[in-house]
Amino acid sequence: MGFEDVVRSAAPGGNVGKPLMLAVLALLASGALFRGGTAEQPSSAGAQPTPNPGAGGLLAGLGGLLAKLQQGGLGNVANSWVGPGQNQPVSPGQLGSALGPDIIRTIGQRSGLSEEEVSKQLSQVLPGIVDKLTPEGRMPTEPELSQRL
């Protein structure tokens, strides 16, 4: 299963257009979640561990995303996506606030989607994507992630 398959399986109805695929890639693999080349660290004690920020790529992007959601007040929601059980939903407004306007703007520019559409579509697919990338209820190791993709 490739990354595109993970994104498609997480989208309602499996229908994912190229702009949304670009938005997800921009979020997870572009470094949009990093400042000065390092992942932002989670602020709460119950946060998921952030992988080696020097590793870059999808794994560091996933850790950066989870850290950003923790800092943005969506820690319990993000933890539900990683852990077993139901994935809690997130509204476009909550996600946009947690990620911040700079990240949403950057993703919009890279994907060609409006900022409103970026927040809306990511709020629909991110719970499933994070869930599929973390089936053991924790951040995957690089070898585990490469086996899934």
C-alpha positions as CSV (number, residue, x, y, z in Angstrom):
1,M,0.0,0.0,0.0
2,G,1.4,3.4,-1.0
3,F,0.9,6.8,0.5
4,E,-1.8,7.6,-2.1
5,D,-3.6,4.5,-1.1
6,V,-3.5,5.5,2.6
7,V,-4.9,8.9,1.7
8,R,-7.6,7.4,-0.6
9,S,-8.7,4.9,2.1
10,A,-9.0,7.7,4.6
11,A,-11.2,9.9,2.4
12,P,-15.0,9.6,2.6
13,G,-15.9,7.4,-0.4
14,G,-12.2,7.0,-1.3
15,N,-12.5,10.0,-3.7
16,V,-9.4,12.1,-3.5
17,G,-8.5,14.7,-6.0
18,K,-5.0,15.8,-6.9
19,P,-5.4,19.1,-4.9
20,L,-6.2,17.2,-1.7
21,M,-3.4,14.8,-2.3
22,L,-1.0,17.7,-2.7
23,A,-2.4,19.4,0.5
24,V,-1.8,16.2,2.5
25,L,1.7,15.8,1.1
26,A,2.5,19.5,1.7
27,L,1.4,19.0,5.3
28,L,3.2,15.8,6.1
29,A,6.3,15.8,3.9
30,S,7.2,19.3,3.0
31,G,8.5,20.6,6.3
32,A,5.6,23.0,6.7
33,L,5.3,22.0,10.4
34,F,8.9,22.8,11.2
35,R,10.7,25.9,12.3
36,G,14.4,26.2,11.8
37,G,14.6,22.6,10.6
38,T,13.4,21.0,13.9
39,A,10.1,19.5,14.8
40,E,8.1,21.4,17.4
41,Q,7.9,19.4,20.6
42,P,4.6,18.5,22.2
43,S,3.8,20.6,25.3
44,S,1.8,18.1,27.3
45,A,3.1,15.1,29.2
46,G,0.7,12.7,27.5
47,A,1.8,13.7,24.0
48,Q,3.0,11.2,21.4
49,P,6.8,11.2,21.0
50,T,8.2,13.2,18.2
51,P,10.6,11.3,15.9
52,N,14.1,12.5,15.2
53,P,13.5,15.8,13.5
54,G,16.6,15.3,11.4
55,A,14.9,12.3,9.8
56,G,12.7,14.6,7.8
57,G,10.1,13.2,5.4
58,L,6.7,11.7,6.3
59,L,7.7,10.3,9.7
60,A,9.0,13.6,11.0
61,G,6.0,15.3,9.4
62,L,3.6,13.0,11.2
63,G,5.3,13.8,14.5
64,G,5.3,17.5,13.8
65,L,1.6,17.3,12.9
66,L,0.8,15.6,16.2
67,A,2.9,18.0,18.2
68,K,1.2,21.0,16.5
69,L,-2.2,19.6,17.3
70,Q,-1.2,19.0,20.9
71,Q,0.0,22.6,21.1
72,G,-3.2,23.9,19.4
73,G,-5.4,22.3,22.1
74,L,-6.4,19.2,20.1
75,G,-4.3,16.7,22.0
76,N,-7.2,14.5,23.0
77,V,-8.6,14.5,19.5
78,A,-5.2,13.7,17.9
79,N,-4.6,11.0,20.5
80,S,-7.9,9.3,19.5
81,W,-6.6,9.1,15.9
82,V,-3.4,7.4,17.1
83,G,-4.9,5.2,19.7
84,P,-7.4,2.3,19.4
85,G,-11.1,3.0,19.2
86,Q,-13.1,5.7,17.5
87,N,-11.4,8.6,15.9
88,Q,-12.8,11.9,17.3
89,P,-13.9,14.3,14.5
90,V,-12.4,17.7,14.2
91,S,-14.1,20.7,12.6
92,P,-12.4,22.8,9.9
93,G,-12.2,25.7,12.2
94,Q,-10.6,23.7,15.0
95,L,-8.0,22.3,12.7
96,G,-7.3,25.6,11.1
97,S,-6.8,27.2,14.5
98,A,-4.6,24.4,15.7
99,L,-2.4,24.4,12.6
100,G,-2.3,28.1,12.3
101,P,-2.9,30.5,9.4
102,D,0.7,30.3,8.0
103,I,0.5,26.5,7.6
104,I,-3.0,26.6,6.1
105,R,-1.9,29.4,3.7
106,T,1.2,27.5,2.7
107,I,-0.7,24.3,2.0
108,G,-3.3,26.3,0.0
109,Q,-0.6,27.9,-2.1
110,R,1.1,24.5,-2.8
111,S,-2.2,22.7,-3.5
112,G,-4.1,25.4,-5.4
113,L,-7.0,25.1,-2.9
114,S,-8.5,28.0,-1.0
115,E,-7.6,28.2,2.7
116,E,-11.2,27.3,3.6
117,E,-11.2,24.3,1.4
118,V,-7.8,23.1,2.8
119,S,-9.2,23.2,6.3
120,K,-12.4,21.5,5.3
121,Q,-10.8,18.7,3.4
122,L,-8.0,18.1,5.8
123,S,-10.5,17.9,8.7
124,Q,-12.3,15.1,6.8
125,V,-9.2,13.0,5.9
126,L,-6.6,13.6,8.6
127,P,-8.3,11.4,11.3
128,G,-8.2,8.4,9.0
129,I,-4.7,9.1,7.6
130,V,-3.2,9.4,11.1
131,D,-5.1,6.3,12.2
132,K,-3.8,4.2,9.3
133,L,-0.2,5.4,9.8
134,T,-0.3,4.5,13.5
135,P,-2.2,1.1,13.6
136,E,-0.2,0.0,16.7
137,G,-1.5,3.0,18.7
138,R,1.8,4.8,18.6
139,M,4.2,6.6,16.3
140,P,5.7,4.1,13.9
141,T,9.4,3.5,13.5
142,E,10.9,4.3,10.1
143,P,11.0,0.6,9.1
144,E,7.4,0.1,10.1
145,L,6.3,3.1,8.1
146,S,8.2,2.0,5.1
147,Q,6.4,-1.4,5.3
148,R,3.0,0.3,5.3
149,L,3.8,2.6,2.3
